[in-house]
Amino acid sequence: MESSYSLKDLINLLNKENFSKMLRALLNRIPIFVIGNESIQIDRIVNSIIKLVPHRHEMVYWNDFIENDEAHRLFSEEDADYNVRRLVISSLTNATPHALRKIKSFKGWVLGYLAKNKSFNEILNELKLMLEQSIFLLIYKNGIELITHGFEWNGLNLNFEKNIIQKSIIETEVALEKMNRVLRKKVKSKKVPSTQMLNAILNFDSEEAKIRQNIYNQKIEEFVQASLRALAILTRIELLQELGFNIQISEKTLFKTIDYYEVDHKRLIDFLKFEYGIDFSKCIGTGMKIAIGDVIESKWG
C-alpha cells in the first residue's frame, strides 16, 4: 500500500470545498489534526497533506526531534532568517501522544490522531483546550468531516486554492491528451495486433498522479517565488517608513513588478504574514494619489 494518497484521491476524499479550506489552513500554518480509527489511513492522509507544501522543509516528529526546546530552536532559526525554508512538521499516529505531552506550540504541524477508545467529541474537547486555532479532519466510513476551531471561514476568499485545484486538473488532462495523441499518430499507419493492446500501451494512469502533483507543485512554487519578490520590495518600503519616509506602493504596481496576477493583494499579504510573521498591509496604498504617483514614476522609469 502506498504511504500517501495521490492529489486526485485526496481531493476526492475531502471534496473540493474542504480541500480548499484545508489547503488555506496549511498555508496559514494552522495546526491540522487528522482523527480516525485506522492508523494506516490516518498516516496516509498526513503524508499526503505534507506533500501539498513542497516549498517548506519537512521534519518528522520523533524521528528528527523529540523535545519542546528542540522545536522552539528550529522555529527560532527560521524567524531569524527570511532565506531559511519555513518548516512543516508531521506527526504520525504513534508519535502524536508524545507530542501532545511534550510540545507547547503546534504552528505548522500536521498530526495524525488515533481515536482508540475515545469518541471524536471527547478528542475534540480535549484538543480545543490545548489549541487556540486548529483544523480537525474527522474520518468516517462515508467521508471526512472538516471542523474548525478558533476562527471562521465567513467572507474568506478561497479563489486561489480553488484555482490551483482546477488548473491542476485541466492541465493534467491536457498533458495526457497531448501524449496520447502524439503516440496514436505514430502508430496510425502501422499494423497493431489489437485495439485492446493499443489502448493498454497508451494508458497513462500510472503516470497521471505524478504529472498532476508536478503541475500542482509548479503552481505553488510560482506563488511562493512571486511572494519572495514581493517580500523583497515590501521589506524595503517598511524600512523606509521606519526611517520617516511617507511612501507606499499601489497594488497594481506591486503585481506588475513581481509579474504575478493570480491573487489579489490581500491574499498575498495574508500569505506573507503567516509565512514570515510580518503584516505588510501599511505598505500597500489603495488611494488615487498612490496610483497616480506610480503611473507618473513608471513613465519616467
Order of alpha helices (4+ residues) and beta strands (2+ residues): alpha-alpha-beta-alpha-beta-alpha-beta-alpha-beta-alpha-beta-beta-alpha-alpha-alpha-beta-alpha-alpha-beta-alpha
